Amino acid sequence: MADQVPSPFESFNARALEPSQVARTFIPPSQFDQLVLRAHNLVIGPRGSGKTTLLKMLQEPALDAWGHDSADDYRRRVDFTGVFIPSDIMWRSQLDALVGQGFESSHAELFVNAAFTTNVFKGFVEALIGRTRRFVDNGFAERTSLELTAESEGDLARELAHTLGLTIRVASLPGLRSALGSRLVWIQTIASTEHIRGPEGRAARLAEQEALHFDFVSGVSACIDCVEMIAPGTAGHRWALLFDELELAPRAVQEKLAQLLRSVDQRLLFKLSVSPYNEDLGLFKDPLSASPGHDYEEVVLTYGRKEDSYDFCSQLFMSVLTDRFTDSIDPVDVLGRSEFETEPGEWRESGTAYRSDSRLGRRLQRLADADVTFRSYLKSSKIDLTRLAETESIQRASEVRKITSLAAVRLAFRTTDKEFAATGKRVRASQAAQLYAGASSIFAMVEGNPRWLIAISLRILAEQDAPTKARPAVQMREVRRAGSRFRALLRTIPVPDGPVATQRGLLSVLDGIGRYTFQDVVAGDFNPDPVGSFTVDSHAPRWLVESVGRALNAGAAIYVPDPGSEMVLVSLRGKRFRLSYLFAPHYRIPIRLGRAISLSKMLRGSGIIQEELFGSNSSPTDTEGIDGDTED
């Protein structure tokens, strides 16, 4: 195999990349159209869904370096400077640590808020540096560059330092950035000193430390005033504060932002990324807080309909192909067509794939021969497989089309009636992995998650010297590996206050859902409308509700909203969800949205482990091997 230059796709987490590195491989999803608008945004998505990438792409160095065909069009639309403020999981742990050391919560919050605010100021200075040091020649750079002489940059740095209460050694923007780094060290030093000195007189001492009391919004507004004073041509220019993973920010910051989205300095935009579920974000539901559709727009990075992500996934896969082979090729030429869709050639002669001699017709006939319950369904629905092409189009759409994926998985994983009579086993030992291969299936299973798609794509292509068709077995080996790694991660996520049977973390709950779905779709009598989603019922125990929330934020569960529903969830009860389609090969279920039932009912009937969870009298289902995490 030819030696390869290290690919930028090999770093799946945009947090570790410079803006220009993010830009090199960025494929704009449809949601990017909303983000480039002059508006406040709440970007909602689970881990790995691209929230950080989208925010980083709003920075000028990223937009400058972006070479996509549509880059110029997006650059024309951006009329603000992006200020990226990264998340830091240490903020919460630092707060807990200070309280644990005997600090009053209000005093501990002073230090954490000061560290957060200093990071906001650092982000602002980084954005200023990006505007003053442009090395590209395009209309966007000409329109948004901030040209300063060495003298005026020194004046600006001194004005900003005075505004922020800093002492700078070098009168330059990099010198100001260094001073802000020193302030972070100072905050840690003061906290350590106060721990040693003890609580007596602490309130008075902390009140005297002005650097602990800056407000990040008024501070940024004052900094913009300084910029406009030194460079009057920038007056009225907008600045977008790009807060990554808002749920990690101090509570006081969350509360402030919820209010500021409604009314704030008109020069400021706020674009905030959050996970789908967080009870603390209930402050966004306060009547006095901002509301979606009025004060800000929601940008959702999950897809209720799997087809909605296909275009983005196709473009991203082609980008990976181009990076590896320098050729742009249709993903179907490499991954093939899914077993769940019809071949175009089947439509050409007669204009329909619903014929008794088509692949679809033969599949339905094989299932009818093997499964008496399917024959009963056909009879009751008055569907004659020998005259399938004559079926009225309305009936074909409502009855036949919706059962094609069900027929495929039942044929793959369910024994025939004769085999069952001879062996007593209802489930086949074969995994029939190739069933889930093909471009549209893989795109559906990755849920529009760029991190998953890049990882799977790179491993599928790793064995190829040219962009030839990848064998279905290779495709599914990598999909199952990705699923196994994800399951290993989920096993480490605890079920809060859960019973003994949940010692395997979230997998205890997810496997119960998968087991029940398999039983209803494959092992049980044929049902044209089987279970495939669940609602969190009102009497579900607290630990179960929290488990769904954690699965949702990890991307293991997907929210299925009703039209017009809220997308930031502070309560899960009464809401509808489904398992990620990445689990479809593991649980041996279709890649389709099925009927919803209550989660409590689903878990009570899913098998012996759920007897421990709920004290149910249900018996184990015939789903042997479904919990194994071994790779093919």
TORTI-648443 format. One record per residue (C-alpha): residue in one letter; residue number from 1; x, y, z. Coordinates in nm, 2 decimals. Layout:
! residues N
A  NUM  X  Y  Z
...
***
This chain:
! residues 632
M  1  0.00  0.00  0.00
A  2  0.13  0.34  -0.09
D  3  0.26  0.57  0.19
Q  4  0.01  0.83  0.29
V  5  0.06  1.18  0.42
P  6  -0.11  1.21  0.76
S  7  -0.47  1.31  0.70
P  8  -0.64  1.60  0.89
F  9  -0.94  1.36  0.92
E  10  -0.73  1.15  1.17
S  11  -0.81  1.40  1.44
F  12  -1.18  1.35  1.51
N  13  -1.21  1.62  1.78
A  14  -1.21  1.98  1.65
R  15  -1.13  2.10  2.00
A  16  -0.77  2.00  1.95
L  17  -0.74  2.17  1.61
E  18  -0.65  2.52  1.50
P  19  -0.92  2.70  1.30
S  20  -0.73  2.66  0.97
Q  21  -0.70  2.29  1.03
V  22  -1.07  2.26  1.10
A  23  -1.14  2.45  0.77
R  24  -0.93  2.21  0.56
T  25  -1.18  1.93  0.59
F  26  -1.50  2.11  0.67
I  27  -1.81  2.01  0.48
P  28  -2.10  2.25  0.56
P  29  -2.42  2.08  0.68
S  30  -2.75  2.26  0.61
Q  31  -2.75  2.39  0.96
F  32  -2.45  2.61  0.88
D  33  -2.68  2.83  0.68
Q  34  -2.85  2.93  1.00
L  35  -2.53  2.99  1.19
V  36  -2.39  3.25  0.95
L  37  -2.69  3.47  0.98
R  38  -2.68  3.78  1.20
A  39  -2.88  3.62  1.48
H  40  -2.85  3.46  1.82
N  41  -2.83  3.08  1.80
L  42  -2.86  2.78  2.03
V  43  -2.67  2.49  1.87
I  44  -2.81  2.16  2.00
G  45  -2.65  1.82  1.96
P  46  -2.49  1.52  2.13
R  47  -2.13  1.44  2.17
G  48  -1.94  1.43  1.83
S  49  -2.22  1.59  1.64
G  50  -2.00  1.88  1.52
K  51  -2.10  2.16  1.76
T  52  -1.74  2.27  1.82
T  53  -1.65  2.24  1.45
L  54  -1.94  2.47  1.35
L  55  -1.85  2.73  1.60
K  56  -1.48  2.73  1.51
M  57  -1.57  2.77  1.14
L  58  -1.72  3.11  1.23
Q  59  -1.38  3.24  1.32
E  60  -1.20  3.46  1.05
P  61  -0.88  3.24  1.03
A  62  -1.11  2.94  0.96
L  63  -1.31  3.12  0.70
D  64  -0.99  3.26  0.54
A  65  -0.84  2.91  0.50
W  66  -1.16  2.73  0.38
G  67  -1.14  2.60  0.03
H  68  -1.48  2.44  -0.02
D  69  -1.67  2.53  -0.34
S  70  -1.93  2.72  -0.14
A  71  -1.68  2.90  0.08
D  72  -1.69  3.23  -0.10
D  73  -2.07  3.24  -0.08
Y  74  -2.06  3.18  0.30
R  75  -1.78  3.44  0.34
R  76  -2.01  3.70  0.17
R  77  -2.28  3.62  0.43
V  78  -2.07  3.65  0.74
D  79  -2.07  4.01  0.87
F  80  -1.94  3.96  1.22
T  81  -1.62  3.86  1.40
G  82  -1.63  3.52  1.57
V  83  -1.49  3.50  1.93
F  84  -1.45  3.14  2.02
I  85  -1.47  3.06  2.39
P  86  -1.38  2.69  2.45
S  87  -1.54  2.48  2.72
D  88  -1.35  2.36  3.02
I  89  -1.48  2.06  3.22
M  90  -1.25  2.18  3.50
W  91  -1.48  2.47  3.59
R  92  -1.74  2.24  3.76
S  93  -1.47  2.03  3.93
Q  94  -1.29  2.34  4.05
L  95  -1.61  2.48  4.20
D  96  -1.67  2.15  4.38
A  97  -1.31  2.13  4.50
L  98  -1.32  2.48  4.65
V  99  -1.65  2.41  4.83
G  100  -1.50  2.09  4.95
Q  101  -1.21  2.29  5.09
G  102  -1.44  2.49  5.31
F  103  -1.52  2.79  5.08
E  104  -1.87  2.93  5.09
S  105  -2.04  2.86  4.76
S  106  -2.06  3.23  4.67
H  107  -1.68  3.27  4.73
A  108  -1.60  2.96  4.52
E  109  -1.82  3.09  4.24
L  110  -1.62  3.41  4.24
F  111  -1.30  3.22  4.14
V  112  -1.47  3.00  3.88
N  113  -1.66  3.30  3.72
A  114  -1.33  3.50  3.72
A  115  -1.15  3.22  3.53
F  116  -1.44  3.19  3.28
T  117  -1.45  3.57  3.23
T  118  -1.07  3.58  3.17
N  119  -1.11  3.31  2.91
V  120  -1.38  3.52  2.73
F  121  -1.14  3.81  2.73
K  122  -0.86  3.59  2.59
G  123  -1.10  3.47  2.31
F  124  -1.17  3.84  2.23
V  125  -0.80  3.92  2.21
E  126  -0.74  3.61  1.99
A  127  -1.01  3.73  1.75
L  128  -0.85  4.07  1.74
I  129  -0.52  3.92  1.66
G  130  -0.69  3.72  1.38
R  131  -0.83  4.03  1.23
T  132  -0.50  4.22  1.24
R  133  -0.28  3.94  1.10
R  134  -0.44  3.83  0.77
F  135  -0.23  3.66  0.51
V  136  -0.49  3.60  0.24
D  137  -0.62  3.81  -0.05
N  138  -0.99  3.78  -0.09
G  139  -1.29  4.00  -0.05
F  140  -1.37  3.87  0.29
A  141  -1.03  3.95  0.43
E  142  -1.04  4.30  0.27
R  143  -1.38  4.36  0.43
T  144  -1.31  4.23  0.78
S  145  -0.94  4.30  0.83
L  146  -0.83  4.54  1.10
E  147  -0.52  4.73  0.98
L  148  -0.32  4.88  1.26
T  149  0.02  5.04  1.27
A  150  0.26  4.92  1.54
E  151  0.19  5.24  1.72
S  152  -0.19  5.21  1.70
E  153  -0.17  4.85  1.81
G  154  0.03  4.95  2.11
D  155  -0.22  5.22  2.19
L  156  -0.50  4.97  2.16
A  157  -0.33  4.71  2.38
R  158  -0.27  4.97  2.65
E  159  -0.63  5.09  2.64
L  160  -0.76  4.73  2.66
A  161  -0.52  4.65  2.95
H  162  -0.65  4.95  3.14
T  163  -1.01  4.85  3.08
L  164  -0.94  4.50  3.20
G  165  -0.72  4.60  3.50
L  166  -0.41  4.44  3.35
T  167  -0.04  4.53  3.36
I  168  0.13  4.45  3.03
R  169  0.50  4.42  2.97
V  170  0.48  4.44  2.59
A  171  0.23  4.69  2.44
S  172  0.09  4.46  2.17
L  173  -0.20  4.23  2.13
P  174  0.01  3.92  2.19
G  175  0.14  4.10  2.50
L  176  -0.21  4.15  2.62
R  177  -0.29  3.78  2.56
S  178  0.01  3.69  2.77
A  179  -0.11  3.92  3.05
L  180  -0.45  3.74  3.05
G  181  -0.27  3.41  3.08
S  182  -0.09  3.55  3.38
R  183  -0.43  3.65  3.53
L  184  -0.54  3.29  3.52
V  185  -0.23  3.19  3.72
W  186  -0.31  3.47  3.96
I  187  -0.66  3.35  4.02
Q  188  -0.54  3.00  4.10
T  189  -0.27  3.15  4.34
I  190  -0.53  3.37  4.52
A  191  -0.76  3.06  4.57
S  192  -0.47  2.86  4.71
T  193  -0.37  3.15  4.94
E  194  -0.72  3.19  5.07
H  195  -0.75  2.82  5.14
I  196  -0.44  2.85  5.37
R  197  -0.56  3.18  5.54
G  198  -0.90  3.04  5.63
P  199  -1.25  3.19  5.63
E  200  -1.20  3.46  5.88
G  201  -1.20  3.80  5.70
R  202  -1.22  3.63  5.36
A  203  -1.53  3.81  5.24
A  204  -1.36  4.15  5.29
R  205  -1.03  4.03  5.13
L  206  -1.21  3.90  4.82
A  207  -1.42  4.21  4.79
E  208  -1.10  4.41  4.74
Q  209  -0.98  4.19  4.45
E  210  -1.13  4.38  4.15
A  211  -1.01  4.12  3.91
L  212  -1.25  3.87  4.06
H  213  -1.55  4.09  3.99
F  214  -1.55  4.16  3.62
D  215  -1.86  4.10  3.42
F  216  -1.78  3.93  3.09
V  217  -2.05  4.11  2.88
S  218  -1.99  4.46  3.00
G  219  -1.61  4.39  2.98
V  220  -1.64  4.28  2.61
S  221  -1.86  4.58  2.53
A  222  -1.60  4.81  2.69
C  223  -1.33  4.64  2.49
I  224  -1.53  4.70  2.17
D  225  -1.55  5.07  2.27
C  226  -1.17  5.07  2.29
V  227  -1.14  4.91  1.94
E  228  -1.38  5.17  1.79
M  229  -1.19  5.45  1.95
I  230  -0.85  5.35  1.81
A  231  -1.00  5.23  1.47
P  232  -1.31  5.44  1.41
G  233  -1.38  5.26  1.09
T  234  -1.49  4.95  1.29
A  235  -1.78  5.14  1.46
G  236  -2.10  4.93  1.45
H  237  -1.92  4.61  1.36
R  238  -2.07  4.30  1.52
W  239  -1.89  4.04  1.73
A  240  -2.03  3.69  1.79
L  241  -1.94  3.53  2.12
L  242  -1.92  3.15  2.04
F  243  -1.97  2.96  2.37
D  244  -1.89  2.59  2.33
E  245  -2.08  2.35  2.56
L  246  -2.27  2.59  2.76
E  247  -2.37  2.33  3.01
L  248  -2.01  2.33  3.14
A  249  -2.02  2.70  3.21
P  250  -2.08  2.83  3.57
R  251  -2.44  2.85  3.66
A  252  -2.43  3.23  3.69
V  253  -2.30  3.25  3.33
Q  254  -2.58  3.03  3.21
E  255  -2.84  3.25  3.38
K  256  -2.69  3.56  3.24
L  257  -2.68  3.43  2.89
A  258  -3.04  3.32  2.91
Q  259  -3.14  3.68  2.98
L  260  -2.89  3.84  2.74
L  261  -3.02  3.66  2.44
R  262  -3.33  3.88  2.48
S  263  -3.17  4.22  2.50
V  264  -2.81  4.32  2.49
D  265  -2.55  4.55  2.32
Q  266  -2.65  4.54  1.96
R  267  -2.29  4.49  1.86
L  268  -2.29  4.14  2.02
L  269  -2.43  3.81  1.89
F  270  -2.44  3.50  2.10
K  271  -2.40  3.15  1.95
L  272  -2.41  2.89  2.22
S  273  -2.37  2.51  2.19
V  274  -2.55  2.28  2.43
S  275  -2.63  1.91  2.47
P  276  -2.99  1.81  2.41
Y  277  -3.07  1.74  2.78
N  278  -2.98  1.94  3.09
E  279  -3.21  2.02  3.37
D  280  -3.00  2.33  3.46
L  281  -3.10  2.48  3.13
G  282  -3.45  2.51  3.25
L  283  -3.36  2.87  3.30
F  284  -3.42  2.90  2.92
K  285  -3.79  2.82  2.99
D  286  -3.83  3.11  3.24
P  287  -4.09  3.35  3.12
L  288  -3.84  3.64  3.15
S  289  -3.57  3.45  2.95
A  290  -3.52  3.45  2.57
S  291  -3.75  3.23  2.36
P  292  -3.67  3.03  2.04
G  293  -3.81  3.17  1.72
H  294  -3.83  3.52  1.87
D  295  -3.51  3.60  2.04
Y  296  -3.29  3.33  1.90
E  297  -3.29  3.04  1.65
E  298  -3.23  2.68  1.74
V  299  -2.98  2.49  1.53
V  300  -3.04  2.11  1.58
L  301  -2.76  1.87  1.48
T  302  -2.97  1.55  1.50
Y  303  -3.20  1.42  1.23
G  304  -3.55  1.30  1.30
R  305  -3.57  1.16  0.95
K  306  -3.26  0.96  0.85
E  307  -3.28  1.08  0.49
D  308  -3.22  1.44  0.60
S  309  -2.86  1.36  0.68
Y  310  -2.78  1.17  0.35
D  311  -2.66  1.47  0.15
F  312  -2.42  1.59  0.42
C  313  -2.29  1.24  0.48
S  314  -2.24  1.19  0.11
Q  315  -2.04  1.51  0.08
L  316  -1.83  1.43  0.38
F  317  -1.75  1.07  0.26
M  318  -1.65  1.21  -0.08
S  319  -1.42  1.46  0.10
V  320  -1.25  1.17  0.28
L  321  -1.22  0.99  -0.05
T  322  -1.07  1.29  -0.22
D  323  -0.82  1.35  0.07
R  324  -0.70  0.99  0.04
F  325  -0.71  0.92  -0.33
T  326  -0.74  1.27  -0.49
D  327  -1.05  1.14  -0.68
S  328  -1.41  1.25  -0.62
I  329  -1.63  0.95  -0.65
D  330  -1.99  0.88  -0.58
P  331  -2.02  0.70  -0.24
V  332  -2.25  0.44  -0.40
D  333  -1.96  0.33  -0.63
V  334  -1.75  0.25  -0.32
L  335  -2.01  0.14  -0.06
G  336  -2.28  0.00  -0.29
R  337  -2.65  0.02  -0.24
S  338  -2.82  -0.09  0.07
E  339  -3.02  -0.41  0.09
F  340  -3.31  -0.19  0.23
E  341  -3.35  0.00  -0.10
T  342  -3.43  -0.10  -0.45
E  343  -3.19  -0.10  -0.74
P  344  -3.26  0.16  -1.01
G  345  -3.25  -0.11  -1.28
E  346  -3.55  -0.28  -1.12
W  347  -3.76  0.03  -1.21
R  348  -3.65  0.08  -1.57
E  349  -3.85  -0.17  -1.77
S  350  -4.18  -0.17  -1.59
G  351  -4.16  0.15  -1.38
T  352  -4.19  -0.04  -1.05
A  353  -3.99  -0.27  -0.83
Y  354  -4.31  -0.41  -0.69
R  355  -4.32  -0.72  -0.91
S  356  -4.34  -1.09  -0.82
D  357  -4.01  -1.15  -1.01
S  358  -3.82  -0.85  -0.87
R  359  -3.57  -0.88  -0.58
L  360  -3.83  -0.73  -0.35
G  361  -4.10  -0.96  -0.47
R  362  -3.88  -1.27  -0.43
R  363  -3.79  -1.16  -0.08
L  364  -4.15  -1.12  0.03
Q  365  -4.23  -1.46  -0.12
R  366  -3.94  -1.63  0.07
L  367  -4.07  -1.48  0.39
A  368  -4.42  -1.60  0.31
D  369  -4.29  -1.95  0.25
A  370  -4.10  -1.94  0.58
D  371  -4.33  -1.76  0.82
V  372  -4.70  -1.86  0.87
T  373  -4.76  -1.53  1.06
F  374  -4.65  -1.33  0.76
R  375  -4.88  -1.54  0.53
S  376  -5.17  -1.46  0.77
Y  377  -5.09  -1.09  0.74
L  378  -5.08  -1.10  0.36
K  379  -5.41  -1.28  0.36
S  380  -5.58  -1.04  0.60
S  381  -5.44  -0.74  0.40
K  382  -5.55  -0.90  0.07
I  383  -5.20  -0.88  -0.08
D  384  -5.14  -1.13  -0.36
L  385  -4.76  -1.17  -0.41
T  386  -4.82  -1.34  -0.75
R  387  -5.00  -1.03  -0.87
L  388  -4.79  -0.77  -0.69
A  389  -4.75  -0.54  -0.99
E  390  -5.13  -0.51  -1.01
T  391  -5.16  -0.38  -0.65
E  392  -5.31  -0.04  -0.64
S  393  -5.04  0.23  -0.59
I  394  -5.21  0.37  -0.27
Q  395  -5.22  0.02  -0.11
R  396  -4.87  -0.05  -0.23
A  397  -4.74  0.26  -0.05
S  398  -4.93  0.21  0.27
E  399  -4.89  -0.17  0.30
V  400  -4.61  -0.32  0.09
R  401  -4.35  -0.05  0.11
K  402  -4.34  -0.03  0.49
I  403  -4.29  -0.40  0.53
T  404  -3.98  -0.44  0.30
S  405  -3.72  -0.37  0.57
L  406  -3.91  -0.58  0.82
A  407  -3.91  -0.87  0.57
A  408  -3.53  -0.83  0.52
V  409  -3.44  -0.86  0.89
R  410  -3.69  -1.14  0.96
L  411  -3.54  -1.34  0.67
A  412  -3.19  -1.27  0.80
F  413  -3.24  -1.35  1.17
R  414  -3.55  -1.56  1.21
T  415  -3.55  -1.93  1.15
T  416  -3.82  -2.08  0.92
D  417  -4.12  -2.25  1.08
K  418  -3.97  -2.59  0.97
E  419  -3.64  -2.51  1.14
F  420  -3.81  -2.40  1.45
A  421  -4.02  -2.72  1.47
A  422  -3.70  -2.92  1.43
T  423  -3.46  -2.73  1.67
G  424  -3.69  -2.52  1.89
K  425  -3.48  -2.22  1.81
R  426  -3.65  -1.91  1.67
V  427  -3.33  -1.70  1.61
R  428  -3.05  -1.78  1.36
A  429  -2.69  -1.79  1.48
S  430  -2.57  -1.60  1.17
Q  431  -2.52  -1.23  1.21
A  432  -2.59  -1.16  0.84
A  433  -2.38  -0.85  0.87
Q  434  -2.40  -0.76  0.50
L  435  -2.76  -0.68  0.54
Y  436  -2.66  -0.34  0.69
A  437  -2.39  -0.26  0.43
G  438  -2.43  0.01  0.15
A  439  -2.41  0.38  0.14
S  440  -2.76  0.48  0.26
S  441  -2.75  0.23  0.55
I  442  -2.41  0.35  0.67
F  443  -2.52  0.71  0.64
A  444  -2.83  0.64  0.84
M  445  -2.64  0.45  1.11
V  446  -2.39  0.73  1.17
E  447  -2.68  0.97  1.24
G  448  -2.52  1.26  1.06
N  449  -2.24  1.25  1.32
P  450  -1.92  1.36  1.14
R  451  -1.69  1.20  1.40
W  452  -1.85  0.86  1.35
L  453  -1.86  0.88  0.97
I  454  -1.50  0.99  0.95
A  455  -1.38  0.71  1.18
I  456  -1.57  0.44  0.99
S  457  -1.48  0.58  0.65
L  458  -1.11  0.59  0.72
R  459  -1.10  0.23  0.84
I  460  -1.30  0.11  0.55
L  461  -1.07  0.28  0.30
A  462  -0.75  0.19  0.49
E  463  -0.71  -0.15  0.31
Q  464  -0.75  0.01  -0.04
D  465  -0.49  0.15  -0.27
A  466  -0.76  0.28  -0.51
P  467  -1.12  0.39  -0.46
T  468  -1.27  0.05  -0.56
K  469  -1.59  -0.10  -0.42
A  470  -1.55  -0.20  -0.05
R  471  -1.66  -0.55  0.04
P  472  -1.98  -0.55  0.25
A  473  -1.79  -0.77  0.51
V  474  -1.53  -0.49  0.54
Q  475  -1.79  -0.22  0.58
M  476  -1.98  -0.41  0.85
R  477  -1.66  -0.50  1.03
E  478  -1.59  -0.14  1.08
V  479  -1.94  -0.04  1.16
R  480  -1.95  -0.31  1.43
R  481  -1.61  -0.20  1.56
A  482  -1.74  0.15  1.59
G  483  -2.05  0.02  1.77
S  484  -1.84  -0.19  2.00
R  485  -1.62  0.11  2.09
F  486  -1.93  0.32  2.15
R  487  -2.08  0.05  2.37
A  488  -1.76  0.03  2.57
L  489  -1.79  0.40  2.64
L  490  -2.15  0.37  2.74
R  491  -2.06  0.10  2.98
T  492  -1.85  0.35  3.17
I  493  -2.14  0.60  3.20
P  494  -2.31  0.51  3.53
V  495  -2.68  0.49  3.59
P  496  -2.74  0.74  3.87
D  497  -2.88  0.57  4.18
G  498  -2.97  0.27  3.97
P  499  -3.04  -0.08  4.10
V  500  -2.79  -0.36  4.11
A  501  -2.88  -0.48  3.76
T  502  -2.75  -0.15  3.61
Q  503  -2.39  -0.22  3.70
R  504  -2.31  -0.23  3.33
G  505  -2.40  0.14  3.31
L  506  -2.62  0.27  3.04
L  507  -2.59  -0.06  2.85
S  508  -2.82  -0.22  3.10
V  509  -3.10  0.01  2.98
L  510  -3.01  0.02  2.61
D  511  -2.98  -0.35  2.59
G  512  -3.33  -0.39  2.74
I  513  -3.47  -0.16  2.47
G  514  -3.28  -0.34  2.20
R  515  -3.39  -0.68  2.32
Y  516  -3.76  -0.58  2.34
T  517  -3.74  -0.43  1.98
F  518  -3.58  -0.74  1.84
Q  519  -3.85  -0.96  2.00
D  520  -4.13  -0.75  1.85
V  521  -3.98  -0.71  1.51
V  522  -3.81  -1.05  1.45
A  523  -3.88  -1.32  1.71
G  524  -4.25  -1.26  1.76
D  525  -4.55  -1.29  1.52
F  526  -4.53  -1.06  1.21
N  527  -4.65  -0.71  1.29
P  528  -4.65  -0.45  1.00
D  529  -4.62  -0.18  1.26
P  530  -4.38  -0.31  1.53
V  531  -4.22  -0.12  1.82
G  532  -3.92  0.09  1.73
S  533  -3.93  0.39  1.97
F  534  -4.03  0.47  2.33
T  535  -4.18  0.74  2.54
V  536  -4.06  0.82  2.89
D  537  -4.37  0.77  3.09
S  538  -4.48  0.97  3.39
H  539  -4.42  0.69  3.65
A  540  -4.07  0.60  3.52
P  541  -3.83  0.61  3.82
R  542  -3.59  0.90  3.85
W  543  -3.28  0.68  3.77
L  544  -3.43  0.57  3.45
V  545  -3.52  0.92  3.34
E  546  -3.16  1.03  3.41
S  547  -3.03  0.73  3.21
V  548  -3.22  0.84  2.90
G  549  -3.09  1.19  2.94
R  550  -2.73  1.06  2.95
A  551  -2.79  0.84  2.66
L  552  -2.94  1.13  2.47
N  553  -2.63  1.35  2.54
A  554  -2.40  1.07  2.43
G  555  -2.58  1.02  2.11
A  556  -2.70  0.67  2.20
A  557  -3.07  0.78  2.21
I  558  -3.23  1.02  1.96
Y  559  -3.51  1.26  2.03
V  560  -3.81  1.23  1.80
P  561  -3.99  1.56  1.84
D  562  -4.34  1.65  1.74
P  563  -4.36  1.94  1.50
G  564  -4.29  2.26  1.68
S  565  -4.16  2.09  1.99
E  566  -3.89  2.24  2.21
M  567  -3.54  2.10  2.13
V  568  -3.35  2.18  2.45
L  569  -3.50  1.93  2.70
V  570  -3.52  2.00  3.07
S  571  -3.77  1.72  3.12
L  572  -3.79  1.39  2.94
R  573  -4.13  1.27  3.06
G  574  -4.38  1.24  2.78
K  575  -4.11  1.28  2.51
R  576  -4.05  1.02  2.23
F  577  -3.70  0.87  2.16
R  578  -3.54  0.59  1.97
L  579  -3.21  0.41  1.98
S  580  -2.93  0.53  1.76
Y  581  -2.93  0.34  1.43
L  582  -2.57  0.26  1.49
F  583  -2.70  -0.02  1.72
A  584  -2.91  -0.17  1.45
P  585  -2.66  -0.45  1.35
H  586  -2.59  -0.53  1.71
Y  587  -2.96  -0.56  1.81
R  588  -3.05  -0.70  1.47
I  589  -3.34  -0.46  1.41
P  590  -3.44  -0.25  1.10
I  591  -3.31  0.10  1.03
R  592  -3.65  0.26  1.06
L  593  -3.86  0.45  1.31
G  594  -4.12  0.22  1.46
R  595  -4.42  0.26  1.69
A  596  -4.37  0.40  2.03
I  597  -4.46  0.24  2.36
S  598  -4.37  0.34  2.72
L  599  -4.02  0.28  2.83
S  600  -4.13  0.11  3.15
K  601  -4.34  -0.14  2.96
M  602  -4.06  -0.20  2.72
L  603  -3.81  -0.28  2.99
R  604  -4.05  -0.49  3.19
G  605  -4.10  -0.72  2.89
S  606  -3.74  -0.73  2.76
G  607  -3.59  -1.02  2.95
I  608  -3.45  -1.16  3.27
I  609  -3.22  -0.86  3.35
Q  610  -3.53  -0.64  3.35
E  611  -3.69  -0.87  3.61
E  612  -3.42  -0.74  3.84
L  613  -3.48  -0.38  3.74
F  614  -3.86  -0.39  3.79
G  615  -3.95  -0.71  3.97
S  616  -4.13  -0.82  3.65
N  617  -4.26  -1.18  3.60
S  618  -4.17  -1.17  3.23
S  619  -3.96  -1.45  3.09
P  620  -3.65  -1.42  2.89
T  621  -3.69  -1.37  2.52
D  622  -3.52  -1.58  2.25
T  623  -3.24  -1.33  2.18
E  624  -2.93  -1.53  2.26
G  625  -2.61  -1.35  2.18
I  626  -2.75  -1.00  2.16
D  627  -2.54  -0.87  2.45
G  628  -2.20  -0.97  2.32
D  629  -1.96  -0.70  2.23
T  630  -1.70  -0.90  2.04
E  631  -1.59  -0.77  1.70
D  632  -1.62  -0.97  1.38
***
